[in-house]
Amino acid sequence: MKVIVAEKPNVARKIAQIFDNIKQIKFRNISYFQNSEITIISAVGHLYGLDSDKPGFPVFDIKWKPYYEISKDMEYTRDYVDLAKSIKPDEVIIATDFDIEGSLIGYNLVRFALNKAKNIYRMKFSSIVPKELMKAYNNLIEFDYNNAIAGETRHILDWYYGINLSRALMDALKKAGAKNVLSIGRVQGPTLSLVLNREISIMNFKPEEYFSIQLEIEDIIFKHPKAFKSKLEAEAYIKQLPDKISIREEKTQEKVVFTPFDLTTLLTEAYRIHKISPNETMKISQKLYEDGLISYPRTSSQKYPQNLPIDSILKNLKIHKEYSSKLIGNYTVHQGKKDDPAHPAIYPTGFYRELDEKSFKIYDLIVRRFLAALSKPLVIEKTKLYAGEFVATGEKIVEKGGYEIYPYVNIEKELPKFDKNEYSFQVKTKRSKTQPPHRYNEASLIKELEKRELGTKATRPIIINTLFNRSYFIKKKSQIVPTQLGFAIKEILDEYLPEITSEDLTREIEKKLELLQEGKISKEEILEQNKEIISEIIEKFMKKEDEIGKKLLEKIKKIT
């Protein structure tokens, strides 16, 4: 008997549809699918979690357990594990998401519940349309053990750092006389530090006064590029201006090419355009994938595969049909720079069903970006008008290209034509102050984390959400603002555990995990290195535990 393991029940159902004579069979509160040769079961995300029976810290003696043994809230996972345990497969095909999390989900179910170590194969697909699923089934590959082991190692490291350091903080606080729940992790620390350092820069910012000069010529504002340090300096400059001034024109053309969505671009654009949070966009896009409407969203790629059936997708799209019909057989794919060996850029499959308002906004955005990436570039004519040293800028659309379907580019107002005469003008002086740095919002923080190589494309929104849930951050008018508790935790960490708020440690871990995926380093080597690091951190912490506890308590009392 062959057993196919899907990541979610919806995906198992889609896979079942490619086989003949398949029956849906009930098992307690869940279902599986079967014919005379194949059984299709599913997980429901992670069915196993790491746990330890040992109290205290540092703890490195951990093992995988079914989630229902760890948390009462995960009791619903029991049926999925028990179903797998009841099956004795000859061959296993893992059909979970093709990334390190999906590989680990499948690997844990296979080795712990199906009790299978050999004859494990992989279905690799990026969308769950029948044609691609059948192709993946007919072209099985060896199971990606390196991906799974990298996923397992990441989970273990997150447990090592998160549990041990959180226990250390709470233990110090408990001995000082309080029982607050605190947490910190290897990526949470640098993320917290980024936001707080920005806030400190804002708090310490000292505005400086400056004066700007503008000329108004026939309702057009010309700006001087220089900021004058004093009113006297500005007035001195104004005195030497002529009574009239001639205008010189410069024109250039710029092409704006719309490239396919990778996950980070989707998250940031959904936030910019629709103000949907990255965490929510991730959940919605994952559901759209599981329902067969889009390709796999957790990708770093901005490239479509060469064999993508673009004409077929264009014919089947149910929205923006008037625009998509014009592209059939008449498109150019504009690929981006970023690539991902596991999955291509995000694209609509052509399948559709009715969606709620937010889900439709995300789906509509993906379709629009797909169509824009197949369209001609947006061509903008940029105009600069020079009145002496003063400049006015404007833009004019020469060719709409993808802008017609993806109208989310800010275009400046078009400037009028000036002849070669000299023009009278009015002078305007404006007194201003320099502004502090902007606070992060969720989208800009995700981009900053990606730039600094902190976390992964899939974990960054979750990390930010966790820091909100821990009350280290709050949101004010879409801006991320650290709380007093966030400040208190950072101050303690900076003073006693600076390794945890440093970017260097977690970035080094991410690089090691990449080497593990490539088979260039072992799981054991990474774990041993980090056990030593954590042990050294804890040893240093214990020498100052009483001091840390008292300072934490003092800060928390001030907050409450």
C-alpha positions as CSV (number, residue, x, y, z in Angstrom):
1,M,0.0,0.0,0.0
2,K,1.2,3.5,-0.9
3,V,0.5,6.3,1.5
4,I,0.4,9.9,0.4
5,V,0.8,12.4,3.3
6,A,-0.6,16.0,2.7
7,E,-0.1,18.9,5.0
8,K,-3.7,19.9,5.3
9,P,-7.1,18.2,4.8
10,N,-8.0,20.5,1.9
11,V,-4.8,19.6,0.0
12,A,-5.4,15.8,0.7
13,R,-8.9,16.3,-0.9
14,K,-7.3,18.0,-3.9
15,I,-4.8,15.2,-4.3
16,A,-7.5,12.6,-4.1
17,Q,-9.3,14.1,-7.1
18,I,-6.5,13.0,-9.5
19,F,-7.0,9.3,-8.8
20,D,-9.7,6.9,-10.0
21,N,-12.1,5.0,-7.8
22,I,-11.1,6.9,-4.7
23,K,-13.4,6.8,-1.7
24,Q,-13.7,9.2,1.3
25,I,-13.6,7.2,4.6
26,K,-14.4,8.5,8.0
27,F,-12.0,8.0,10.9
28,R,-13.5,9.4,14.1
29,N,-13.8,13.2,13.5
30,I,-11.7,13.3,10.3
31,S,-11.6,11.8,6.8
32,Y,-9.0,10.1,4.6
33,F,-9.1,8.9,1.0
34,Q,-8.4,5.4,-0.4
35,N,-8.6,3.1,-3.4
36,S,-7.1,-0.4,-3.8
37,E,-3.6,1.0,-4.2
38,I,-3.3,4.3,-2.5
39,T,-4.3,5.8,0.9
40,I,-4.2,9.6,1.3
41,I,-4.0,11.1,4.8
42,S,-3.1,14.5,6.0
43,A,-1.6,16.4,8.9
44,V,-3.1,19.6,10.1
45,G,0.0,21.7,10.3
46,H,2.6,20.5,12.9
47,L,1.3,17.4,14.7
48,Y,4.5,17.1,16.8
49,G,6.2,19.6,19.1
50,L,9.4,19.7,21.2
51,D,9.1,19.3,24.9
52,S,11.1,18.5,28.0
53,D,10.1,16.9,31.3
54,K,13.0,18.7,33.0
55,P,12.5,21.9,34.9
56,G,15.1,24.7,35.2
57,F,17.7,25.8,32.8
58,P,19.7,25.3,30.7
59,V,17.8,22.3,29.4
60,F,18.9,20.5,26.2
61,D,17.3,17.1,26.9
62,I,14.2,17.5,24.6
63,K,12.2,15.2,22.4
64,W,9.4,15.3,19.9
65,K,5.9,14.5,21.3
66,P,2.5,14.5,19.7
67,Y,1.1,18.0,20.3
68,Y,-2.0,16.6,22.1
69,E,0.4,15.4,24.9
70,I,1.9,18.9,25.2
71,S,-1.2,21.1,25.1
72,K,-4.9,20.5,25.8
73,D,-5.7,23.1,23.1
74,M,-4.1,20.7,20.5
75,E,-6.4,17.7,21.4
76,Y,-7.9,17.9,17.9
77,T,-4.6,16.6,16.4
78,R,-5.0,13.2,18.1
79,D,-7.1,11.7,15.4
80,Y,-4.6,12.6,12.7
81,V,-1.8,10.9,14.6
82,D,-3.9,7.8,15.5
83,L,-5.0,7.4,11.9
84,A,-1.4,7.4,10.7
85,K,-0.4,4.9,13.4
86,S,-3.2,2.5,12.3
87,I,-1.6,2.3,8.8
88,K,1.2,0.0,7.7
89,P,2.6,1.4,4.4
90,D,5.0,-0.2,2.0
91,E,5.8,3.1,0.4
92,V,5.3,6.7,1.6
93,I,5.0,9.8,-0.6
94,I,5.3,13.1,1.3
95,A,3.2,15.7,-0.4
96,T,3.5,18.5,2.1
97,D,4.6,22.1,1.3
98,F,8.0,22.0,-0.4
99,D,9.9,24.1,2.2
100,I,11.7,23.3,5.5
101,E,8.5,23.5,7.6
102,G,6.4,21.4,5.2
103,S,9.2,18.8,4.9
104,L,9.5,18.6,8.7
105,I,5.7,18.2,9.1
106,G,5.7,15.3,6.7
107,Y,8.9,13.8,8.1
108,N,7.7,13.8,11.7
109,L,4.4,12.1,10.8
110,V,6.2,9.5,8.7
111,R,8.9,8.6,11.2
112,F,6.9,8.8,14.4
113,A,3.4,7.7,13.4
114,L,3.8,5.7,10.2
115,N,7.1,4.3,11.6
116,K,8.7,4.4,8.2
117,A,12.4,5.2,7.5
118,K,12.9,3.8,4.0
119,N,11.0,4.0,0.7
120,I,10.1,7.7,1.3
121,Y,9.5,9.8,-1.8
122,R,8.4,13.4,-2.5
123,M,5.8,15.1,-4.6
124,K,7.1,18.5,-5.5
125,F,4.4,21.0,-6.7
126,S,3.8,24.7,-6.4
127,S,0.1,24.8,-7.0
128,I,-2.6,22.2,-6.3
129,V,-4.3,22.3,-9.7
130,P,-5.0,18.7,-10.9
131,K,-2.5,18.9,-13.8
132,E,0.4,19.9,-11.6
133,L,-0.5,17.4,-8.9
134,M,-0.6,14.6,-11.5
135,K,2.7,15.7,-12.9
136,A,4.3,15.7,-9.4
137,Y,2.9,12.2,-8.7
138,N,4.2,10.8,-12.0
139,N,7.7,12.4,-11.4
140,L,8.4,11.5,-7.8
141,I,11.8,12.6,-6.3
142,E,13.8,11.4,-3.4
143,F,12.6,12.9,-0.1
144,D,14.5,16.1,0.8
145,Y,16.0,15.0,4.1
146,N,18.3,18.1,4.3
147,N,15.2,20.3,4.2
148,A,13.6,18.3,7.0
149,I,16.7,18.2,9.1
150,A,17.2,21.9,8.7
151,G,13.6,22.4,9.8
152,E,14.1,20.2,12.8
153,T,17.3,22.0,13.7
154,R,15.7,25.4,13.5
155,H,12.9,24.2,15.8
156,I,15.4,22.8,18.3
157,L,17.5,26.0,18.3
158,D,14.4,28.1,18.7
159,W,13.4,25.9,21.7
160,Y,16.9,26.0,23.2
161,Y,17.1,29.8,23.0
162,G,13.5,30.6,23.7
163,I,12.8,28.3,26.6
164,N,16.1,28.6,28.4
165,L,16.4,32.4,28.2
166,S,12.7,33.0,29.0
167,R,13.0,30.6,32.0
168,A,16.1,32.4,33.2
169,L,14.4,35.8,33.0
170,M,11.2,34.6,34.8
171,D,13.3,32.7,37.4
172,A,15.2,35.8,38.3
173,L,12.0,37.8,38.5
174,K,10.3,35.1,40.6
175,K,13.2,35.1,43.1
176,A,12.8,38.9,43.4
177,G,9.2,38.4,44.3
178,A,7.0,38.5,41.1
179,K,5.6,35.9,38.7
180,N,5.2,37.7,35.4
181,V,5.3,35.7,32.1
182,L,8.2,36.9,30.0
183,S,9.7,35.6,26.8
184,I,12.6,36.2,24.5
185,G,14.0,34.4,21.5
186,R,17.0,34.4,19.2
187,V,15.1,36.4,16.5
188,Q,12.7,38.2,18.8
189,G,15.7,39.8,20.6
190,P,17.2,41.6,17.5
191,T,13.7,42.5,16.3
192,L,12.8,44.1,19.6
193,S,16.2,45.9,19.6
194,L,15.6,47.3,16.1
195,V,12.3,48.9,17.1
196,L,13.5,50.2,20.4
197,N,16.7,51.6,18.9
198,R,14.6,53.5,16.4
199,E,12.3,54.8,19.2
200,I,15.4,55.9,21.2
201,S,16.6,57.8,18.1
202,I,13.2,59.5,17.9
203,M,13.3,60.4,21.6
204,N,16.8,61.7,21.4
205,F,16.3,63.6,18.2
206,K,16.9,67.3,18.5
207,P,15.2,69.2,15.7
208,E,17.1,71.9,13.9
209,E,15.5,75.0,12.4
210,Y,16.0,75.6,8.7
211,F,14.5,77.9,6.0
212,S,13.4,76.9,2.5
213,I,12.8,79.2,-0.4
214,Q,10.3,78.7,-3.2
215,L,9.4,80.6,-6.3
216,E,5.8,80.6,-7.6
217,I,5.6,81.1,-11.3
218,E,2.1,80.9,-12.9
219,D,0.8,78.7,-10.1
220,I,3.8,76.3,-10.4
221,I,6.1,75.9,-7.3
222,F,9.8,75.9,-7.9
223,K,11.9,74.7,-4.9
224,H,15.5,75.6,-4.1
225,P,17.4,72.4,-3.3
226,K,19.3,74.0,-0.4
227,A,18.1,74.3,3.2
228,F,19.2,77.7,4.6
229,K,20.3,77.6,8.2
230,S,18.9,81.0,9.2
231,K,16.4,83.6,8.1
232,L,19.2,86.1,7.5
233,E,21.0,83.7,5.2
234,A,17.7,83.1,3.3
235,E,17.0,86.8,3.0
236,A,20.5,87.5,1.8
237,Y,20.0,84.9,-1.0
238,I,16.6,86.4,-1.9
239,K,18.1,89.9,-2.3
240,Q,20.4,88.9,-5.1
241,L,17.6,87.3,-7.2
242,P,16.7,89.1,-10.5
243,D,13.3,90.7,-11.1
244,K,12.5,88.1,-13.8
245,I,13.8,84.7,-14.6
246,S,13.9,82.3,-17.6
247,I,12.9,78.7,-17.5
248,R,14.9,75.7,-18.8
249,E,13.3,72.4,-19.4
250,E,14.8,68.9,-19.1
251,K,12.9,65.7,-20.1
252,T,13.7,62.1,-19.5
253,Q,11.8,58.8,-19.9
254,E,11.7,56.1,-17.2
255,K,10.3,52.6,-17.7
256,V,8.6,51.0,-14.6
257,V,8.6,47.2,-14.9
258,F,6.2,45.2,-12.7
259,T,7.9,42.0,-11.5
260,P,6.2,38.9,-10.1
261,F,5.3,38.8,-6.4
262,D,7.6,37.0,-3.9
263,L,6.2,36.7,-0.4
264,T,7.9,39.8,1.1
265,T,6.7,42.0,-1.8
266,L,3.1,40.6,-1.4
267,L,3.1,41.3,2.3
268,T,4.5,44.9,1.9
269,E,2.2,45.8,-1.0
270,A,-0.9,44.3,0.8
271,Y,-0.1,46.5,3.7
272,R,0.7,49.6,1.6
273,I,-2.4,49.4,-0.6
274,H,-5.0,47.7,1.6
275,K,-3.6,48.1,5.2
276,I,-3.9,44.4,5.7
277,S,-1.3,43.2,8.2
278,P,1.5,40.9,7.0
279,N,0.5,38.2,9.5
280,E,-3.1,38.3,8.1
281,T,-1.9,38.4,4.5
282,M,0.2,35.3,5.2
283,K,-2.8,33.4,6.6
284,I,-5.1,34.5,3.7
285,S,-2.5,33.7,1.0
286,Q,-1.9,30.2,2.5
287,K,-5.7,29.6,2.5
288,L,-5.9,30.8,-1.2
289,Y,-3.2,28.2,-2.0
290,E,-4.9,25.4,-0.1
291,D,-8.1,26.2,-2.0
292,G,-6.2,26.0,-5.3
293,L,-6.5,29.7,-6.3
294,I,-2.9,30.6,-6.2
295,S,0.6,29.0,-6.2
296,Y,2.5,28.4,-3.1
297,P,3.0,31.8,-1.4
298,R,6.0,31.3,0.9
299,T,8.6,31.9,-1.8
300,S,11.5,34.2,-2.2
301,S,11.3,34.0,-6.0
302,Q,10.4,36.8,-8.4
303,K,10.5,34.5,-11.4
304,Y,7.9,32.4,-13.1
305,P,8.9,28.9,-14.4
306,Q,9.5,28.6,-18.1
307,N,6.8,25.9,-18.4
308,L,4.1,27.9,-16.6
309,P,0.9,27.6,-18.8
310,I,0.4,31.4,-18.9
311,D,-2.1,31.4,-21.8
312,S,-4.2,28.8,-20.1
313,I,-4.2,30.8,-16.8
314,L,-5.2,33.9,-18.7
315,K,-8.1,32.2,-20.4
316,N,-9.4,30.7,-17.1
317,L,-9.2,33.9,-14.9
318,K,-12.6,34.9,-13.7
319,I,-11.7,38.5,-12.8
320,H,-10.2,41.2,-15.0
321,K,-11.2,39.1,-18.1
322,E,-11.3,42.1,-20.4
323,Y,-7.7,42.9,-19.6
324,S,-6.4,39.3,-19.5
325,S,-7.9,38.4,-22.8
326,K,-5.7,41.1,-24.5
327,L,-2.6,39.4,-23.2
328,I,-3.3,35.9,-24.5
329,G,-0.5,35.1,-26.9
330,N,0.7,38.7,-26.6
331,Y,2.7,39.1,-23.4
332,T,6.3,39.4,-22.2
333,V,7.2,38.0,-18.8
334,H,9.2,40.5,-16.8
335,Q,11.1,38.4,-14.2
336,G,12.6,39.9,-11.1
337,K,16.1,39.4,-9.6
338,K,15.3,37.2,-6.6
339,D,15.1,33.4,-7.0
340,D,14.1,30.4,-4.9
341,P,15.0,26.8,-5.8
342,A,12.0,25.5,-4.0
343,H,9.1,27.5,-5.5
344,P,8.5,30.1,-8.3
345,A,7.0,33.5,-7.8
346,I,3.3,33.7,-6.8
347,Y,0.8,33.4,-9.5
348,P,-3.0,32.8,-9.8
349,T,-3.9,29.3,-11.1
350,G,-7.1,30.3,-13.0
351,F,-9.4,28.5,-10.5
352,Y,-11.8,30.7,-8.5
353,R,-14.5,30.6,-5.8
354,E,-16.4,33.3,-3.9
355,L,-14.2,35.0,-1.3
356,D,-14.8,37.2,1.7
357,E,-13.8,40.9,1.3
358,K,-10.2,40.7,2.7
359,S,-9.4,37.4,0.9
360,F,-10.7,38.9,-2.4
361,K,-8.4,42.0,-1.9
362,I,-5.4,39.7,-1.6
363,Y,-6.4,37.5,-4.5
364,D,-7.2,40.6,-6.7
365,L,-3.8,42.1,-5.8
366,I,-2.1,38.8,-6.9
367,V,-4.0,38.6,-10.1
368,R,-3.3,42.3,-10.9
369,R,0.4,41.8,-10.3
370,F,0.5,38.7,-12.4
371,L,-1.2,40.6,-15.3
372,A,1.1,43.6,-14.8
373,A,4.2,41.4,-14.9
374,L,3.1,40.1,-18.4
375,S,2.3,43.6,-19.7
376,K,4.5,46.3,-21.3
377,P,6.3,48.6,-18.9
378,L,4.8,51.8,-17.6
379,V,6.6,54.5,-19.4
380,I,6.8,57.9,-17.6
381,E,8.1,61.1,-19.1
382,K,9.8,63.0,-16.2
383,T,10.1,66.8,-16.6
384,K,12.3,69.1,-14.7
385,L,11.9,72.8,-15.0
386,Y,14.8,75.0,-13.9
387,A,14.3,78.6,-12.9
388,G,17.9,79.4,-12.1
389,E,18.7,77.1,-9.2
390,F,15.0,76.5,-8.4
391,V,13.5,73.2,-9.7
392,A,9.9,72.0,-10.3
393,T,9.2,68.4,-11.2
394,G,6.4,66.7,-12.9
395,E,5.5,63.5,-14.7
396,K,3.4,62.4,-17.6
397,I,2.3,58.9,-18.5
398,V,3.5,58.1,-22.0
399,E,2.4,54.4,-22.1
400,K,0.3,52.9,-19.3
401,G,1.5,49.4,-19.8
402,G,1.0,47.4,-16.5
403,Y,-0.1,50.5,-14.7
404,E,-3.5,50.1,-16.4
405,I,-4.2,46.9,-14.3
406,Y,-1.9,47.7,-11.3
407,P,-2.5,51.4,-10.7
408,Y,-0.6,51.6,-7.4
409,V,2.3,53.8,-8.5
410,N,2.4,57.4,-7.4
411,I,2.6,59.7,-10.4
412,E,3.4,63.4,-10.0
413,K,1.3,66.1,-11.5
414,E,2.1,67.0,-15.1
415,L,3.8,70.4,-15.6
416,P,2.6,73.0,-18.2
417,K,4.8,74.1,-21.1
418,F,6.8,77.3,-20.6
419,D,8.2,79.3,-23.6
420,K,11.6,81.1,-23.7
421,N,10.3,84.3,-22.1
422,E,11.4,85.6,-18.8
423,Y,8.8,85.3,-16.0
424,S,8.0,87.3,-12.9
425,F,7.7,85.3,-9.7
426,Q,6.7,85.5,-6.1
427,V,9.1,84.4,-3.4
428,K,8.0,82.3,-0.5
429,T,10.1,81.6,2.5
430,K,9.1,78.7,4.8
431,R,10.4,78.1,8.3
432,S,10.7,74.4,9.2
433,K,12.3,72.0,11.5
434,T,14.1,68.7,10.7
435,Q,12.0,65.6,11.4
436,P,13.0,62.6,13.5
437,P,13.2,59.1,11.8
438,H,10.0,57.4,11.0
439,R,8.7,54.6,13.2
440,Y,8.5,51.2,11.6
441,N,5.2,49.8,10.5
442,E,4.7,46.0,10.1
443,A,5.6,46.1,6.4
444,S,8.7,48.3,6.7
445,L,9.9,46.2,9.7
446,I,9.6,43.0,7.6
447,K,11.6,44.6,4.8
448,E,14.2,45.7,7.3
449,L,14.5,42.2,8.8
450,E,14.9,40.7,5.3
451,K,17.6,43.3,4.5
452,R,19.4,42.3,7.7
453,E,18.9,38.6,7.0
454,L,17.1,38.1,10.3
455,G,14.4,35.3,10.4
456,T,12.9,33.8,7.3
457,K,10.3,35.0,4.8
458,A,7.7,32.8,6.7
459,T,8.7,33.5,10.3
460,R,9.1,37.3,10.2
461,P,5.4,38.2,10.4
462,I,5.0,35.6,13.1
463,I,7.8,37.1,15.2
464,I,6.4,40.6,14.9
465,N,3.0,39.3,15.9
466,T,4.5,37.5,18.9
467,L,6.1,40.7,20.2
468,F,2.7,42.4,20.0
469,N,1.1,39.5,21.9
470,R,3.9,39.8,24.6
471,S,2.9,43.5,25.0
472,Y,6.4,44.5,24.0
473,F,4.9,46.5,21.1
474,I,1.6,48.3,20.5
475,K,0.2,49.8,17.3
476,K,-0.6,53.5,17.0
477,K,-2.0,54.6,13.7
478,S,-0.3,51.7,11.9
479,Q,3.0,52.6,13.6
480,I,4.9,50.1,15.9
481,V,5.5,51.7,19.2
482,P,7.4,49.9,22.0
483,T,5.8,49.7,25.4
484,Q,7.5,50.4,28.8
485,L,7.7,46.6,29.2
486,G,9.5,46.4,25.9
487,F,12.0,49.0,27.0
488,A,12.5,47.2,30.4
489,I,13.3,43.9,28.7
490,K,15.7,45.5,26.2
491,E,17.5,47.4,29.0
492,I,18.0,44.2,31.0
493,L,19.1,42.3,27.9
494,D,21.5,45.0,26.7
495,E,23.2,45.2,30.1
496,Y,23.4,41.5,31.0
497,L,22.7,39.4,27.8
498,P,23.8,41.6,24.9
499,E,24.2,38.5,22.7
500,I,20.4,38.1,22.5
501,T,19.7,41.5,21.1
502,S,22.7,41.4,18.7
503,E,22.0,40.6,15.1
504,D,25.3,38.8,14.7
505,L,24.3,35.6,16.6
506,T,21.0,34.9,14.9
507,R,22.4,35.9,11.4
508,E,25.2,33.4,11.9
509,I,22.7,30.7,12.9
510,E,20.7,31.4,9.7
511,K,23.8,31.0,7.6
512,K,24.6,27.7,9.3
513,L,21.1,26.4,8.6
514,E,21.5,27.3,4.9
515,L,24.7,25.2,4.9
516,L,22.8,22.4,6.6
517,Q,20.1,22.5,3.8
518,E,23.0,22.2,1.3
519,G,24.5,19.2,3.1
520,K,27.7,21.1,4.0
521,I,27.4,20.9,7.8
522,S,25.7,18.5,10.2
523,K,22.8,19.0,12.5
524,E,24.9,17.8,15.5
525,E,27.7,20.3,14.8
526,I,25.2,23.2,14.8
527,L,23.5,22.0,18.0
528,E,26.7,21.5,19.9
529,Q,28.0,24.9,19.0
530,N,24.8,26.5,20.2
531,K,24.6,24.5,23.4
532,E,28.0,25.9,24.3
533,I,26.9,29.4,23.5
534,I,23.7,29.1,25.5
535,S,25.5,27.5,28.5
536,E,28.0,30.4,28.5
537,I,25.2,32.9,28.4
538,I,23.3,31.2,31.2
539,E,26.5,30.9,33.3
540,K,27.1,34.6,32.9
541,F,23.4,35.3,33.7
542,M,23.5,33.3,36.9
543,K,26.4,35.3,38.4
544,K,24.1,38.4,38.2
545,E,20.7,36.7,38.7
546,D,19.8,38.5,41.9
547,E,20.8,41.8,40.5
548,I,18.8,41.1,37.3
549,G,15.7,40.0,39.2
550,K,15.7,43.1,41.4
551,K,16.1,45.5,38.4
552,L,13.4,43.7,36.4
553,L,11.0,43.9,39.4
554,E,11.8,47.5,39.9
555,K,11.1,48.3,36.3
556,I,7.9,46.2,36.2
557,K,6.6,47.9,39.4
558,K,7.1,51.3,37.8
559,I,5.0,50.2,34.8
560,T,2.1,48.7,36.8
